[in-house]
Amino acid sequence: MFASASFAYRPVRIPALSASTGRARRPSATRRARTERVRVGGLDDARRRALADEMFSLFVETCTGFTRGEFERLFLRDPETELELTFGASGALRGFSIVRDRG
């Protein structure tokens, strides 16, 4: 789709290990994330634009190679695309996945 785009990953921070167990610390039960699944075609224009801004901000923390417009065209153009959104305890978007069910 974007033949001239160069895609690369940026380094990502790994969660700190617990000194006592050597395992990544689990968030407390009161700070668990919530997940929401939405279809792009079910979003009104204002919500889609706001979501695109939030998703792109997360994307550029770890990846390079796409402009904001290219990102939106790639992930948010098809009304049948489903997104799985993960929100942190504060309500802020913390992650997303593109979901395609095969029926």
C-alpha positions in Angstrom: 0.0 0.0 0.0 2.8 2.4 0.9 5.6 1.1 -1.4 7.9 4.1 -0.7 7.4 4.0 3.1 10.3 2.7 5.2 9.1 1.0 8.4 11.3 0.5 11.4 10.8 -0.2 15.1 12.2 1.9 17.9 13.5 0.5 21.1 10.8 -0.2 23.6 11.1 -0.1 27.4 10.7 -3.5 29.1 8.9 -3.6 32.5 11.2 -3.7 35.5 11.7 -7.1 37.1 10.8 -7.7 40.7 13.9 -8.1 42.8 12.4 -10.9 44.9 11.0 -13.1 42.1 12.8 -12.1 38.9 9.4 -11.7 37.2 7.8 -8.6 35.8 5.6 -6.9 38.4 1.9 -7.3 37.9 -0.4 -4.3 38.2 -2.5 -4.3 41.3 -6.1 -5.4 41.0 -7.3 -1.8 41.3 -5.2 -0.6 38.3 -6.2 -3.2 35.8 -6.8 -2.1 32.2 -10.1 -2.4 30.4 -10.5 -3.6 26.8 -13.0 -2.4 24.3 -13.7 -3.7 20.8 -15.0 -1.2 18.2 -15.7 -1.3 14.4 -14.2 1.7 12.5 -17.5 2.1 10.6 -19.4 2.4 13.9 -17.4 5.5 15.0 -18.6 9.0 14.4 -16.1 11.3 12.6 -15.0 13.2 15.8 -14.4 10.0 17.7 -12.5 8.4 14.8 -10.3 11.4 14.5 -9.6 11.5 18.2 -8.9 7.8 18.3 -6.5 8.2 15.3 -4.6 10.9 17.2 -4.3 8.7 20.3 -3.3 5.6 18.3 -0.7 7.4 16.3 0.8 8.9 19.4 1.3 5.4 20.8 2.5 4.1 17.4 5.3 6.6 17.1 6.6 5.7 20.6 7.9 2.4 19.1 7.7 2.7 15.3 8.8 5.0 12.5 8.1 5.2 8.8 4.5 6.4 8.5 3.0 9.9 8.6 -0.1 10.5 10.6 -2.2 10.5 7.4 -0.6 7.3 6.1 -1.3 5.6 9.5 -4.9 6.7 9.4 -5.4 5.5 5.8 -3.8 2.2 6.6 -5.6 1.3 9.9 -8.8 3.5 10.0 -10.1 3.7 6.4 -12.0 0.4 6.1 -15.3 0.7 7.9 -15.2 -3.1 8.5 -11.9 -3.0 10.4 -12.3 -3.9 14.1 -10.0 -2.5 16.7 -9.3 -3.8 20.2 -8.4 -0.9 22.4 -6.8 -1.2 25.8 -7.3 1.6 28.3 -5.3 2.0 31.5 -6.8 2.8 34.9 -6.7 6.5 34.2 -8.9 5.9 31.1 -6.1 6.8 28.7 -5.5 4.6 25.6 -2.5 2.3 26.4 -2.6 0.0 23.4 -4.5 -1.2 20.4 -4.7 -4.2 18.0 -6.2 -4.5 14.6 -8.7 -7.4 14.7 -9.9 -9.4 11.7 -12.3 -12.2 12.4 -12.3 -15.0 9.9 -15.7 -16.4 9.7 
